[in-house]
Protein backbone atom coordinates (compact mmCIF):
# COMPACT_ATOMS: atom_id res chain seq x y z
CA UNK A 1 0.00 0.00 0.00
CA UNK A 2 2.85 2.44 0.67
CA UNK A 3 3.59 2.58 -3.09
CA UNK A 4 0.35 4.58 -3.41
CA UNK A 5 1.05 7.10 -0.66
CA UNK A 6 3.12 10.11 -1.70
CA UNK A 7 3.81 13.51 -0.19
CA UNK A 8 4.06 16.50 -2.48
CA UNK A 9 5.70 19.85 -1.68
CA UNK A 10 3.69 23.04 -1.15
CA UNK A 11 4.11 25.65 -3.90
CA UNK A 12 3.30 29.38 -3.86
CA UNK A 13 2.13 30.17 -7.41
CA UNK A 14 0.81 33.67 -6.60
CA UNK A 15 0.81 36.05 -3.62
CA UNK A 16 -1.59 34.73 -0.97
CA UNK A 17 -2.04 31.37 -2.71
CA UNK A 18 -0.60 27.96 -1.81
CA UNK A 19 -0.88 24.87 -3.99
CA UNK A 20 -0.44 21.26 -2.91
CA UNK A 21 -0.86 18.22 -5.12
CA UNK A 22 -2.94 15.70 -3.17
CA UNK A 23 -2.72 12.79 -5.59
CA UNK A 24 -1.87 12.13 -9.21
CA UNK A 25 -1.69 9.58 -11.99
CA UNK A 26 -1.08 10.07 -15.72
CA UNK A 27 -4.78 10.65 -16.44
CA UNK A 28 -5.87 12.46 -13.26
CA UNK A 29 -4.62 14.93 -10.64
CA UNK A 30 -6.22 16.32 -7.46
CA UNK A 31 -4.85 19.61 -6.12
CA UNK A 32 -5.64 21.83 -3.11
CA UNK A 33 -5.39 25.60 -3.50
CA UNK A 34 -5.61 27.73 -0.32
CA UNK A 35 -6.34 31.45 -0.76
CA UNK A 36 -6.07 34.47 1.51
CA UNK A 37 -8.69 37.22 1.14
CA UNK A 38 -7.99 39.28 -1.98
CA UNK A 39 -5.58 36.75 -3.49
CA UNK A 40 -6.02 35.99 -7.17
CA UNK A 41 -5.72 33.02 -9.42
CA UNK A 42 -4.64 35.04 -12.46
CA UNK A 43 -6.45 34.57 -15.77
CA UNK A 44 -4.97 31.62 -17.65
CA UNK A 45 -5.92 28.65 -19.80
CA UNK A 46 -4.65 25.11 -20.27
CA UNK A 47 -5.58 22.03 -22.30
CA UNK A 48 -6.76 20.12 -19.22
CA UNK A 49 -10.41 19.74 -18.23
CA UNK A 50 -10.73 21.07 -14.67
CA UNK A 51 -13.36 20.37 -12.04
CA UNK A 52 -13.40 22.76 -9.06
CA UNK A 53 -15.01 22.13 -5.67
CA UNK A 54 -15.21 24.95 -3.11
CA UNK A 55 -14.29 23.38 0.24
CA UNK A 56 -14.50 26.69 2.11
CA UNK A 57 -14.47 30.42 1.48
CA UNK A 58 -16.06 32.59 -1.20
CA UNK A 59 -14.67 33.28 -4.69
CA UNK A 60 -15.51 35.29 -7.79
CA UNK A 61 -14.63 33.25 -10.88
CA UNK A 62 -14.43 34.33 -14.49
CA UNK A 63 -14.63 31.65 -17.17
CA UNK A 64 -14.58 32.62 -20.85
CA UNK A 65 -15.64 36.18 -19.92
CA UNK A 66 -18.55 35.13 -17.66
CA UNK A 67 -18.24 36.08 -13.97
CA UNK A 68 -20.02 34.36 -11.06
CA UNK A 69 -19.60 33.84 -7.30
CA UNK A 70 -19.27 30.50 -5.53
CA UNK A 71 -19.14 29.36 -1.92
CA UNK A 72 -18.78 26.21 0.20
CA UNK A 73 -20.16 23.10 -1.48
CA UNK A 74 -20.35 24.63 -4.97
CA UNK A 75 -18.63 22.89 -7.86
CA UNK A 76 -18.28 23.42 -11.60
CA UNK A 77 -16.28 22.29 -14.62
CA UNK A 78 -13.90 24.44 -16.67
CA UNK A 79 -13.61 23.17 -20.24
CA UNK A 80 -10.29 22.55 -21.93
CA UNK A 81 -8.83 25.79 -23.30
CA UNK A 82 -11.27 28.13 -21.48
CA UNK A 83 -9.60 31.29 -20.12
CA UNK A 84 -10.35 31.47 -16.39
CA UNK A 85 -9.27 32.91 -13.06
CA UNK A 86 -10.62 33.90 -9.66
CA UNK A 87 -10.47 36.40 -6.82
CA UNK A 88 -10.84 35.23 -3.23
CA UNK A 89 -13.61 37.18 -1.43
CA UNK A 90 -13.39 35.21 1.85
CA UNK A 91 -10.37 33.04 2.75
CA UNK A 92 -10.83 29.49 1.63
CA UNK A 93 -9.76 26.37 -0.21
CA UNK A 94 -10.50 25.00 -3.66
CA UNK A 95 -10.07 21.35 -4.57
CA UNK A 96 -9.30 21.09 -8.27
CA UNK A 97 -9.23 17.93 -10.34
CA UNK A 98 -7.46 17.92 -13.70
CA UNK A 99 -7.52 15.45 -16.55
CA UNK A 100 -5.01 14.63 -17.75
CA UNK A 101 -2.48 15.33 -14.99
CA UNK A 102 -0.84 18.80 -14.84
CA UNK A 103 2.78 17.78 -15.26
CA UNK A 104 3.80 21.43 -14.74
CA UNK A 105 2.67 21.07 -11.09
CA UNK A 106 5.10 18.20 -10.38
C-alpha positions as CSV (number, residue, x, y, z in Angstrom):
1,X,0.0,0.0,0.0
2,X,2.8,2.4,0.7
3,X,3.6,2.6,-3.1
4,X,0.4,4.6,-3.4
5,X,1.1,7.1,-0.7
6,X,3.1,10.1,-1.7
7,X,3.8,13.5,-0.2
8,X,4.1,16.5,-2.5
9,X,5.7,19.9,-1.7
10,X,3.7,23.0,-1.2
11,X,4.1,25.6,-3.9
12,X,3.3,29.4,-3.9
13,X,2.1,30.2,-7.4
14,X,0.8,33.7,-6.6
15,X,0.8,36.1,-3.6
16,X,-1.6,34.7,-1.0
17,X,-2.0,31.4,-2.7
18,X,-0.6,28.0,-1.8
19,X,-0.9,24.9,-4.0
20,X,-0.4,21.3,-2.9
21,X,-0.9,18.2,-5.1
22,X,-2.9,15.7,-3.2
23,X,-2.7,12.8,-5.6
24,X,-1.9,12.1,-9.2
25,X,-1.7,9.6,-12.0
26,X,-1.1,10.1,-15.7
27,X,-4.8,10.6,-16.4
28,X,-5.9,12.5,-13.3
29,X,-4.6,14.9,-10.6
30,X,-6.2,16.3,-7.5
31,X,-4.8,19.6,-6.1
32,X,-5.6,21.8,-3.1
33,X,-5.4,25.6,-3.5
34,X,-5.6,27.7,-0.3
35,X,-6.3,31.4,-0.8
36,X,-6.1,34.5,1.5
37,X,-8.7,37.2,1.1
38,X,-8.0,39.3,-2.0
39,X,-5.6,36.7,-3.5
40,X,-6.0,36.0,-7.2
41,X,-5.7,33.0,-9.4
42,X,-4.6,35.0,-12.5
43,X,-6.4,34.6,-15.8
44,X,-5.0,31.6,-17.7
45,X,-5.9,28.6,-19.8
46,X,-4.7,25.1,-20.3
47,X,-5.6,22.0,-22.3
48,X,-6.8,20.1,-19.2
49,X,-10.4,19.7,-18.2
50,X,-10.7,21.1,-14.7
51,X,-13.4,20.4,-12.0
52,X,-13.4,22.8,-9.1
53,X,-15.0,22.1,-5.7
54,X,-15.2,25.0,-3.1
55,X,-14.3,23.4,0.2
56,X,-14.5,26.7,2.1
57,X,-14.5,30.4,1.5
58,X,-16.1,32.6,-1.2
59,X,-14.7,33.3,-4.7
60,X,-15.5,35.3,-7.8
61,X,-14.6,33.3,-10.9
62,X,-14.4,34.3,-14.5
63,X,-14.6,31.6,-17.2
64,X,-14.6,32.6,-20.9
65,X,-15.6,36.2,-19.9
66,X,-18.5,35.1,-17.7
67,X,-18.2,36.1,-14.0
68,X,-20.0,34.4,-11.1
69,X,-19.6,33.8,-7.3
70,X,-19.3,30.5,-5.5
71,X,-19.1,29.4,-1.9
72,X,-18.8,26.2,0.2
73,X,-20.2,23.1,-1.5
74,X,-20.4,24.6,-5.0
75,X,-18.6,22.9,-7.9
76,X,-18.3,23.4,-11.6
77,X,-16.3,22.3,-14.6
78,X,-13.9,24.4,-16.7
79,X,-13.6,23.2,-20.2
80,X,-10.3,22.6,-21.9
81,X,-8.8,25.8,-23.3
82,X,-11.3,28.1,-21.5
83,X,-9.6,31.3,-20.1
84,X,-10.3,31.5,-16.4
85,X,-9.3,32.9,-13.1
86,X,-10.6,33.9,-9.7
87,X,-10.5,36.4,-6.8
88,X,-10.8,35.2,-3.2
89,X,-13.6,37.2,-1.4
90,X,-13.4,35.2,1.8
91,X,-10.4,33.0,2.8
92,X,-10.8,29.5,1.6
93,X,-9.8,26.4,-0.2
94,X,-10.5,25.0,-3.7
95,X,-10.1,21.3,-4.6
96,X,-9.3,21.1,-8.3
97,X,-9.2,17.9,-10.3
98,X,-7.5,17.9,-13.7
99,X,-7.5,15.5,-16.6
100,X,-5.0,14.6,-17.8
101,X,-2.5,15.3,-15.0
102,X,-0.8,18.8,-14.8
103,X,2.8,17.8,-15.3
104,X,3.8,21.4,-14.7
105,X,2.7,21.1,-11.1
106,X,5.1,18.2,-10.4
